[in-house]
């Protein structure tokens, strides 16, 4: 199979026309260990070899599966059910194929994959399908009957085992078909906070996410993205660090300038004065007149941000997000990290081309390295940006959940922070 690394320097537009509709992974020559793409597929391989079909089915009930749909039919269906692709085999039976996440192929312009739980599959699988083929043409393939009794088993297992929350807040790393160190892998790593939160593999650029419909719903509901033009606009704004208010970094930059001056020590009042004085010197940038009540209200708001930042930084130090004398120099990571994920969401929704996604990820890497010197510093900027956006100094879930992500990414052996050098060129 072609890898994202091979596309990084190639002709992206031509490369998007390919013949990788479905997974094809040869079994190990000696029948021995298979280097599966992820933990789930490794587990399924062991179960398939042991012919433990019930345990295999239980694993599918926990994780869910993906089924292929012609892209024209997926778009035309809108919110309606998709017609599943089926085929008739020589003995006259009808087969439908589904796949687990780690085995999904490179996105194809004419084919998408839709996510479903095992319980939902019991209802949407056409009644004329005789055989469900799971991960066919791979070392962990397995086959199941599809009669009413079997479907009842699927429903029972779904109700017993499936929890969307259990699939979130975890570091997922692909082990095969991934990129060598470089700007593209680094750009993928910039989205690691969101990958952890959503339970997505952080190191794959060939994105299917929650499936075609799921990705379209995600960007529509959370970002107001409903078509290609919307995606292009928001991705460019995120990469340009224009989604977050400009004045967050303006306030942080005032302290950075004071630290760089002779003496290097800055107290809160000196910082507030610098913010106010500098802002009054450049009213045009503030977008308001240089005098009057509206402008003074804006100045007071920016001065108040100094105290808010200091209080967040104090908590960050207590929680290990910052070293004892550390400060946040920029919240650029908040936009850059989301740009990294938006690049992939756009591909999953088919609003972005493959080459546009890879280019955006590479740009995200460059933007991050232009501002920060380490993953820890990047993370502190990301967390502060998220808190300024959502938390309102409550130190509630908007803070605690991203703190969990930071700690997991800092300690998990195969996380990007432990495997991808920040200064990668």
WOGINOR-V274440 format. One line per field, one symbol per residue. phi: phi as a letter, one per 40 degrees, with the letter a starting at -180 (. if undefined). A space follows every 50 residues. Layout:
phi=???
This chain:
phi=.cbccccdbccccccccabccbcabccddcgccbcccadccccccccccc fccccccccccccgbbbcaccccccccfcccccccbaccdcgcbbbbbac dcbccddbdbabbbcacccccdcccdccccbbbbfcgbcbcabbcbcdcc cccdccccccbcaccccbfacbbcbbgbccdidcccccccccdcccdcgc ccbbcccbfcgdcccccdccccbgcbaccccdccccccccfbccdccccc cccccdcccccdhgbbcccccccccccccccbccccgbdcagcccccccc cccccdcccccccccdcccgcbcdbcbccabddcccccccccdcdccccg cbcdcccccccccddcccccbbbacccdccccccdccccbcffcfcdccc cccdcdccccbcdbccccbbcccdc
